[in-house]
């Protein structure tokens, strides 16, 4: 199958490589992309398309993996190009947004599939899954058959894949946000090193056993903009379900502030994490109402 990939970030490039390995031809759009994106696409063996119109004209399936905030615009751009095929939105968006995009595409005779990727970039079997829902979900899952990315079909109802992703992320990213916040408080109060020494007494795989040297905290800083978007989508979904969105909104704030924290541009040391933690503490405590 000819597949278009918009746009190959860390996750998208690995998904593209998986599809290439399965015998599909995967094309991407290099115009306006960073040098890092160009290098990821080269390593993944992706083929360049000279324009979005050309990509839409030759591909039977388009897979969108981008920051959640960009998902509506990418979908709109594809619609404007007159694409006729299957469009898979594999972003961490709310079920309501997935349904809205599906309706807009149905009006232009585009088959929409709601997608959600869980786990790390797929490099080995058993670590990463892509959940799919929509009328063409089975056909999309077949593209990944025999690869390190397991396709799981949740039925024909658009929104189910997004709902599963956001429910899962509320725990995974929520715990990560709580960990950052806890460490930030300890750093501000001068007991972070003592807290870390205390946590090291716990089993390494427990939540409390996560330490500053772990790749998880470093990777989290790199992905903070994505996680902030994702938590915003979760908050919207919880609000629509008449559930409290306070936890999701709080985690969104943590990741947004981490994303805005000044860094040296690397993720090479614990000091990078410590500097980012300090950005989570307000220099001036918020004023309290008199009553």
TIMILO-55636 format. One record per residue: residue number from 1; residue in one letter; y, z, x of N, C-alpha, C in turn. Coordinates in steps of 0.05 Angstrom, whole numbers, plus 5000, padded with zeros to 4 digits. Atoms other than C-alpha are relative to their C-alpha. Layout:
REM residues N
NUM:A:Y:Z:X:Y:Z:X:Y:Z:X
...
***
This chain:
REM residues 291
1:X:4976:5000:5017:5000:5000:5000:5025:5000:5018
2:X:4974:4999:4987:5072:4988:5022:5016:5024:4988
3:X:4987:4975:5009:5108:5056:5019:5026:5003:5014
4:X:4974:4994:4989:5181:5072:5029:5003:5030:5003
5:X:4996:4972:4995:5199:5140:5059:5030:5006:5004
6:X:4971:4992:4999:5268:5171:5046:5001:5030:5000
7:X:4994:5010:4973:5281:5205:5095:4983:5017:5019
8:X:5020:4986:4983:5235:5225:5153:5012:5023:5017
9:X:4994:4975:4985:5255:5296:5173:4975:5010:5013
10:X:5024:4988:4987:5206:5344:5205:4975:4996:4982
11:X:5023:5002:5018:5161:5345:5143:4995:4970:4994
12:X:5003:5028:5009:5174:5273:5121:4987:4982:5021
13:X:5011:5016:4979:5157:5243:5189:4970:5005:5003
14:X:5028:4994:4998:5090:5279:5191:4985:4988:4976
15:X:5012:5012:5023:5075:5256:5120:4998:4970:5004
16:X:5001:5029:4995:5093:5185:5140:4978:4993:5020
17:X:5022:5005:4981:5046:5190:5200:4973:5002:4988
18:X:5026:4997:5014:4990:5214:5155:4994:4975:4984
19:X:5004:5025:5017:5000:5154:5108:4995:4976:5018
20:X:5006:5022:4981:5003:5106:5167:4971:5001:5010
21:X:5027:4996:4991:4938:5135:5192:4979:4993:4979
22:X:5018:5006:5022:4907:5123:5124:5000:4970:4994
23:X:5000:5029:5003:4922:5048:5130:5023:4989:4984
24:X:4977:5010:5015:4986:5044:5090:5022:4991:5020
25:X:4976:5007:4984:5050:5011:5116:5023:5016:4989
26:X:4978:4982:5008:5107:5061:5115:5026:4991:5012
27:X:4973:5009:4991:5179:5038:5119:5021:5021:4995
28:X:4978:4981:5003:5242:5078:5129:5026:4986:5004
29:X:4973:5012:4998:5317:5066:5129:5015:5012:5023
30:X:4987:4989:4976:5348:5076:5198:5030:5002:4998
31:X:4970:5001:5001:5420:5061:5178:5012:5028:4994
32:X:4986:4975:5005:5464:5122:5185:4984:5025:5007
33:X:5017:4977:4994:5407:5168:5209:5005:5009:5029
34:X:4995:4989:4974:5411:5213:5270:4979:4990:5021
35:X:5018:5008:4979:5379:5199:5337:4973:5015:4998
36:X:5025:4985:5004:5329:5255:5323:4982:4988:4979
37:X:5015:5013:5021:5308:5220:5259:4987:4974:5011
38:X:5011:5024:4988:5300:5155:5297:4976:5006:5017
39:X:5022:4993:4983:5255:5189:5347:4976:5009:4984
40:X:5023:4991:5017:5212:5222:5293:4987:4976:4988
41:X:5011:5024:5012:5204:5155:5259:4984:4983:5020
42:X:5014:5015:4979:5184:5122:5325:4973:5012:5006
43:X:5025:4986:4994:5132:5175:5340:4980:4997:4978
44:X:5017:5003:5024:5104:5169:5269:4990:4972:4996
45:X:5008:5028:5003:5098:5094:5276:5011:4986:4975
46:X:4989:5011:5024:5143:5079:5217:5014:4974:5005
47:X:4987:5026:4997:5171:5009:5206:5028:5002:4987
48:X:4973:4999:5010:5246:5000:5197:5006:4979:4979
49:X:4990:5019:5020:5278:4967:5136:5030:4997:5005
50:X:4972:5004:4992:5347:4936:5147:5019:5009:4978
51:X:4983:4990:5022:5373:4960:5079:4983:5013:4979
52:X:5014:4988:5022:5355:5002:5019:4990:4979:4980
53:X:5009:5021:5018:5352:4939:4978:4975:4987:5010
54:X:5024:5012:4988:5301:4909:5026:4976:5019:4997
55:X:5022:4980:5002:5260:4973:5025:4990:5001:4971
56:X:5007:4999:5028:5261:4976:4949:4986:4975:4991
57:X:5012:5025:5008:5242:4903:4944:4972:4995:5010
58:X:5027:5005:4989:5180:4906:4987:4980:5023:4997
59:X:5018:4977:5002:5151:4975:4971:4991:5004:4971
60:X:5012:4994:5026:5105:4992:4914:5004:5029:4992
61:X:4997:4971:5004:5117:5067:4922:5022:5010:5019
62:X:4979:4988:4983:5177:5106:4947:4996:5030:4998
63:X:5004:4971:4998:5169:5178:4971:5026:5012:5011
64:X:4975:4987:4992:5232:5220:4974:4994:5029:5010
65:X:5002:4973:4989:5231:5281:5020:5026:5006:5014
66:X:4974:4995:4989:5301:5307:5033:5009:5028:4992
67:X:4989:4975:5009:5346:5368:5023:5002:4999:4969
68:X:4999:5001:5029:5341:5387:4949:5027:4992:4989
69:X:4973:5007:5010:5417:5379:4941:5004:4970:5000
70:X:4996:5029:4999:5410:5305:4959:4981:4985:4981
71:X:5021:5013:5017:5351:5290:4912:5012:4983:4978
72:X:4990:5017:5022:5393:5266:4852:5014:4975:5010
73:X:4986:5024:4990:5435:5219:4895:4981:4979:5011
74:X:5020:5019:4989:5375:5189:4931:4987:4985:4976
75:X:5013:5012:5024:5342:5177:4863:5019:4979:4987
76:X:4981:5018:5012:5406:5145:4836:5003:4975:5017
77:X:4997:5023:4983:5412:5099:4896:4976:4981:4997
78:X:5024:5016:5004:5340:5075:4886:5001:4986:4973
79:X:4997:5012:5027:5353:5063:4812:5019:4976:5001
80:X:4979:5021:4998:5415:5022:4829:4990:4975:5013
81:X:5011:5024:4985:5374:4976:4874:4980:4985:4983
82:X:5019:5014:5018:5329:4956:4815:4972:5003:5009
83:X:5028:4995:4991:5266:4986:4845:4981:5000:4976
84:X:5021:5001:5021:5203:4972:4804:4974:5009:5013
85:X:5024:4990:4988:5146:5016:4824:4997:5030:4994
86:X:5004:4971:5004:5126:5089:4832:5019:5015:5019
87:X:4982:4984:4984:5178:5139:4855:4990:5029:5000
88:X:5010:4972:4997:5154:5207:4881:5022:5017:5011
89:X:4981:4980:4990:5205:5263:4887:4984:5024:5009
90:X:5016:4979:4989:5171:5312:4934:5018:5023:5011
91:X:4980:4980:4991:5231:5359:4940:4997:5026:4984
92:X:5001:4974:5013:5237:5432:4921:5023:5002:4979
93:X:4980:5000:5021:5276:5419:4857:4990:5015:4975
94:X:5009:4986:5024:5275:5455:4790:4985:4981:4982
95:X:5014:5017:5019:5228:5430:4736:5019:4985:4982
96:X:4980:5014:5017:5289:5414:4693:5012:4976:5013
97:X:4989:5023:4986:5318:5369:4746:4979:4978:5003
98:X:5021:5020:4998:5251:5335:4756:4997:4984:4973
99:X:5001:5013:5026:5248:5320:4681:5024:4982:4996
100:X:4976:5017:5003:5319:5294:4682:4998:4974:5016
101:X:5003:5024:4983:5304:5247:4740:4979:4981:4988
102:X:5022:5016:5012:5240:5223:4705:5011:4984:4976
103:X:4988:5014:5023:5280:5206:4642:5018:4978:5008
104:X:4982:5021:4990:5332:5167:4681:4984:4977:5011
105:X:5016:5021:4989:5278:5128:4716:4984:4985:4979
106:X:5016:5013:5021:5237:5115:4654:5017:4979:4985
107:X:4981:5019:5013:5299:5081:4624:5002:4974:5015
108:X:4999:5024:4983:5295:5031:4682:4972:4991:5007
109:X:5028:5008:4996:5218:5023:4678:4990:5008:5028
110:X:5011:4989:4975:5205:5064:4741:4982:5023:4994
111:X:5019:4978:5004:5144:5108:4743:5008:5023:5018
112:X:4991:4977:4985:5165:5178:4764:4977:5020:5003
113:X:5021:4979:4995:5117:5228:4797:5014:5024:5012
114:X:4989:4975:4990:5138:5300:4807:4981:5010:5022
115:X:5017:4992:4977:5114:5323:4876:5010:5026:5013
116:X:4993:4975:4987:5114:5388:4915:4981:5005:5023
117:X:5017:4996:4976:5090:5400:4986:5001:5030:5008
118:X:5002:4972:4991:5065:5469:5007:4986:5000:5027
119:X:5012:4998:4973:5048:5489:5078:5016:4987:5021
120:X:4985:5012:4978:5070:5465:5146:4997:4970:5001
121:X:5004:5029:4997:5078:5392:5167:4970:4994:5006
122:X:5029:5004:4998:5007:5364:5160:4991:4988:5027
123:X:5011:5008:4975:4972:5360:5227:4970:5004:5002
124:X:5028:4996:5001:4903:5387:5212:4991:5006:4972
125:X:5011:4997:5027:4858:5393:5151:5002:5030:4991
126:X:5001:4973:5012:4865:5453:5105:5025:5016:5001
127:X:4975:4985:4997:4937:5473:5118:5021:4992:4980
128:X:4978:5011:5016:4980:5429:5073:4990:4985:4976
129:X:5007:5014:5025:4977:5405:5001:5025:4988:4988
130:X:4979:5011:5016:5019:5360:4958:4991:5000:4971
131:X:5006:4998:5029:5018:5378:4884:5015:4977:4986
132:X:4989:5023:5013:5031:5320:4837:4996:5002:4970
133:X:5003:5001:5029:5045:5313:4763:5016:4976:4990
134:X:4988:5025:5011:5062:5251:4722:4979:4980:4993
135:X:5020:5020:5009:5028:5190:4692:4986:4987:5024
136:X:5012:5013:4977:5015:5160:4762:4992:5020:5022
137:X:5007:4979:4980:4997:5226:4797:4974:4994:5013
138:X:5026:5006:4988:4925:5205:4807:5001:4978:5020
139:X:4997:5022:4982:4945:5140:4839:5014:5008:5026
140:X:4986:4990:4976:4992:5176:4887:4982:5018:5016
141:X:5018:4983:4985:4940:5228:4905:4979:4984:5015
142:X:5020:5018:4987:4892:5171:4923:5011:4990:5027
143:X:4988:5009:4975:4941:5150:4978:4994:5019:5023
144:X:5004:4980:4979:4926:5215:5015:4970:5007:5003
145:X:5029:4994:4998:4850:5214:5006:4990:4998:5029
146:X:5012:5000:4973:4814:5232:5070:5020:5007:5022
147:X:4980:4994:4980:4878:5254:5105:5004:5031:5002
148:X:4995:4971:4996:4904:5322:5130:5018:5011:4977
149:X:4983:4991:5023:4950:5324:5068:4984:4996:4974
150:X:5017:5001:5024:4909:5342:5007:5017:4996:4975
151:X:4986:5004:5025:4934:5313:4941:4986:5015:4977
152:X:5011:4984:5022:4925:5359:4881:5015:4992:4975
153:X:4988:5010:5025:4938:5331:4811:5001:5023:4980
154:X:4997:4978:5020:4966:5380:4760:5003:4989:4971
155:X:4998:5012:5027:4966:5332:4701:5022:4980:4998
156:X:4980:5021:5005:5014:5282:4670:5027:5011:4993
157:X:4974:4988:5008:5070:5330:4651:5018:5004:5024
158:X:4980:4997:4978:5130:5322:4698:5012:5027:4999
159:X:4989:4973:4998:5156:5389:4722:4980:5020:5008
160:X:5021:4980:4993:5089:5423:4733:4999:5004:5031
161:X:5001:4997:4971:5089:5408:4808:5024:5015:5010
162:X:4976:4985:4992:5160:5432:4816:4998:5029:4993
163:X:5003:4972:5009:5144:5495:4777:4982:5015:5018
164:X:5018:4987:4982:5086:5511:4822:5013:5005:5027
165:X:4987:4997:4974:5126:5499:4885:5021:5022:5000
166:X:4979:4980:5000:5184:5542:4864:4989:5028:4996
167:X:5013:4974:5004:5139:5599:4840:4988:5009:5027
168:X:5012:4993:4975:5103:5597:4907:5022:5007:5021
169:X:4978:4996:4980:5168:5593:4948:5015:5026:4995
170:X:4986:4975:5006:5198:5652:4912:4988:5023:5015
171:X:5014:4979:4984:5146:5695:4947:5004:4995:5030
172:X:5000:5006:4971:5142:5660:5014:5028:5001:5013
173:X:4974:4999:4989:5216:5647:5026:5015:5026:4993
174:X:4988:4974:5008:5236:5710:4988:4994:5022:5020
175:X:5008:4980:4980:5196:5753:5036:5015:4995:5027
176:X:4987:5006:4975:5227:5716:5095:5030:5008:4999
177:X:4972:4991:5003:5298:5728:5068:5002:5030:5001
178:X:5000:4971:4999:5281:5801:5058:4996:5010:5029
179:X:5005:4993:4972:5256:5805:5130:5025:4997:5016
180:X:4974:5004:4986:5321:5775:5157:5020:5022:4992
181:X:4981:4980:5009:5361:5823:5114:4994:5028:5011
182:X:5009:4975:4989:5321:5883:5137:5007:5003:5030
183:X:4994:4999:4971:5329:5865:5210:5030:5000:5005
184:X:4970:5000:4997:5404:5851:5200:5011:5028:4996
185:X:4991:4973:5005:5413:5920:5170:4994:5018:5024
186:X:5008:4984:4978:5375:5952:5227:5017:4994:5025
187:X:4983:5007:4977:5415:5913:5279:5028:5012:4997
188:X:4973:4990:5005:5481:5933:5247:5001:5031:5003
189:X:5001:4971:4998:5459:6006:5245:4989:5011:5027
190:X:5008:4993:4973:5434:6005:5317:4971:5010:5003
191:X:5028:4991:4998:5360:6016:5303:4980:4977:5000
192:X:5019:5022:5002:5331:5946:5306:4977:5002:5019
193:X:5022:4999:4981:5291:5956:5369:4980:5022:4993
194:X:5018:4979:5009:5263:6021:5342:4984:4991:4976
195:X:5015:5010:5024:5245:5987:5277:4978:4981:5009
196:X:5020:5019:4990:5210:5931:5315:4976:5014:5013
197:X:5021:4984:4987:5171:5982:5356:4982:5013:4979
198:X:5016:4988:5022:5150:6016:5291:4983:4979:4987
199:X:5015:5021:5014:5129:5950:5259:4976:4990:5017
200:X:5021:5010:4982:5087:5932:5320:4975:5016:4997
201:X:5024:4984:5004:5039:5987:5300:4983:4989:4978
202:X:5015:5012:5023:5018:5946:5239:4984:4976:5010
203:X:5016:5024:4994:4966:5890:5239:5019:4976:5003
204:X:4983:5022:4995:4997:5826:5267:5005:4981:4976
205:X:4998:5019:5022:4984:5786:5204:5014:5012:4975
206:X:4986:4988:5022:5018:5836:5158:5030:4992:5000
207:X:4972:5007:5001:5089:5824:5135:5016:5017:5019
208:X:4986:4983:4983:5113:5884:5173:4994:4995:5030
209:X:5007:5006:4973:5078:5858:5235:5015:4977:5012
210:X:4984:5023:4990:5125:5798:5241:5021:5011:5019
211:X:4980:4991:4981:5168:5806:5303:5019:4978:5008
212:X:4980:5019:4993:5228:5772:5332:4990:4978:5018
213:X:5010:5021:4982:5186:5733:5382:4984:4979:4984
214:X:5016:5018:5016:5149:5699:5324:5015:4974:4995
215:X:4988:5026:5006:5161:5625:5311:5011:5000:4972
216:X:4992:5001:5028:5171:5641:5238:5030:5005:4997
217:X:4971:4994:5002:5240:5672:5247:5017:4978:5012
218:X:4986:5021:4987:5262:5618:5294:5000:4974:4983
219:X:5002:5024:5018:5237:5562:5248:5017:5004:4975
220:X:4984:4994:5024:5271:5597:5190:5029:4994:5004
221:X:4972:5006:4994:5339:5590:5223:5004:4970:4998
222:X:4998:5029:5000:5327:5516:5232:5000:4989:4972
223:X:5004:5010:5028:5308:5508:5159:5018:5014:4980
224:X:4984:4984:5018:5360:5555:5130:5015:4983:4979
225:X:4987:5016:5021:5400:5499:5095:4981:4991:4978
226:X:5020:5008:5020:5337:5474:5061:4992:5023:4983
227:X:5008:4976:5015:5316:5544:5041:5021:5009:4981
228:X:4978:4992:5017:5385:5559:5013:5000:4982:4975
229:X:5002:5019:5023:5380:5496:4969:4977:5008:4982
230:X:5025:4994:5015:5309:5515:4948:5004:5025:4983
231:X:4996:4975:5015:5329:5585:4928:5020:4995:4977
232:X:4982:5006:5022:5386:5556:4887:4986:4986:4977
233:X:5016:5013:5021:5337:5512:4849:4982:5020:4986
234:X:5016:4979:5011:5292:5572:4839:5016:5017:4980
235:X:4983:4984:5017:5350:5612:4811:5006:4986:4974
236:X:4995:5015:5024:5366:5556:4762:4975:4999:4982
237:X:5025:5000:5016:5293:5552:4740:4995:5027:4986
238:X:5004:4973:5012:5289:5627:4729:5020:5005:4977
239:X:4980:4997:5021:5354:5626:4689:4992:4985:4975
240:X:5008:5016:5023:5328:5570:4645:4976:5012:4985
241:X:5023:4987:5012:5265:5612:4633:5007:5027:4989
242:X:4991:4973:5009:5307:5673:4613:4988:5022:5016
243:X:5009:4980:4981:5282:5710:4675:5022:5007:5019
244:X:4979:4991:4981:5324:5749:4724:5000:4982:5025
245:X:4997:5017:4976:5350:5705:4780:5013:5014:5023
246:X:4986:4984:4980:5379:5762:4821:4987:4997:5027
247:X:5014:5002:4974:5326:5760:4876:5004:4973:5013
248:X:4997:5027:4989:5330:5685:4884:5028:4995:5009
249:X:4972:5004:4992:5406:5686:4886:5006:5016:5025
250:X:4996:4985:4976:5405:5741:4938:4988:4986:5024
251:X:5012:5015:4978:5356:5701:4981:5016:4975:5007
252:X:4984:5023:4995:5399:5640:4972:5024:5007:5017
253:X:4976:4990:4985:5459:5679:4999:4992:5005:5029
254:X:5009:4994:4972:5419:5702:5060:4997:4974:5015
255:X:5005:5025:4986:5397:5632:5078:5026:4984:5004
256:X:4975:5015:4997:5466:5602:5065:5017:5011:5023
257:X:4984:4988:4979:5498:5652:5112:4986:4995:5027
258:X:5014:5007:4975:5444:5640:5165:5006:4971:5008
259:X:4995:5028:4995:5457:5565:5158:5028:4997:5012
260:X:4973:5002:4990:5531:5577:5172:5005:5015:5026
261:X:4997:4983:4976:5519:5624:5231:5003:4982:5025
262:X:4997:5015:4975:5544:5598:5298:4976:5004:5018
263:X:5023:4998:4981:5487:5583:5347:5007:4982:5023
264:X:4996:5016:4977:5481:5551:5414:4985:4973:4998
265:X:5013:5025:5004:5443:5493:5383:4971:4999:5007
266:X:5028:4999:4993:5375:5516:5406:4986:5021:4984
267:X:5017:4979:5012:5318:5557:5378:4981:5011:5020
268:X:5017:4994:4977:5293:5579:5445:4996:5030:5005
269:X:5001:4972:4992:5305:5654:5446:5003:5019:4977
270:X:4996:4979:5020:5304:5719:5408:5030:5005:4995
271:X:4971:4995:5002:5379:5725:5422:5012:4982:4979
272:X:4990:5018:5021:5390:5665:5376:4996:5013:4973
273:X:5005:4986:5025:5358:5704:5320:5019:5024:4997
274:X:4983:4977:5002:5397:5767:5336:5028:4993:4993
275:X:4973:5009:5006:5463:5730:5335:5003:4992:4971
276:X:4999:5008:5028:5446:5700:5268:4998:5024:4981
277:X:5002:4976:5017:5426:5768:5240:5027:5013:4997
278:X:4974:4986:5001:5495:5795:5257:5018:4986:4979
279:X:4983:5014:5019:5525:5741:5212:4994:5008:4971
280:X:5007:4991:5027:5490:5772:5152:5015:5025:4992
281:X:4986:4974:5006:5532:5836:5157:5029:4994:4997
282:X:4972:5004:5004:5601:5833:5127:5016:5017:5020
283:X:4983:4984:4982:5654:5854:5178:5016:5021:4985
284:X:4985:4981:5017:5692:5889:5121:4983:5005:4975
285:X:5016:4995:5024:5652:5924:5066:5014:4990:4975
286:X:4987:5009:5025:5665:5894:4997:5012:5024:4985
287:X:4987:4978:5015:5713:5935:4955:4984:5007:4975
288:X:5014:4990:5023:5684:5978:4900:5019:5005:4977
289:X:4982:4994:5023:5713:5984:4830:5004:5030:4998
290:X:4994:4972:5002:5745:6051:4815:4983:5014:4979
291:X:5014:4987:5022:5704:6063:4752:4971:5002:5007
***
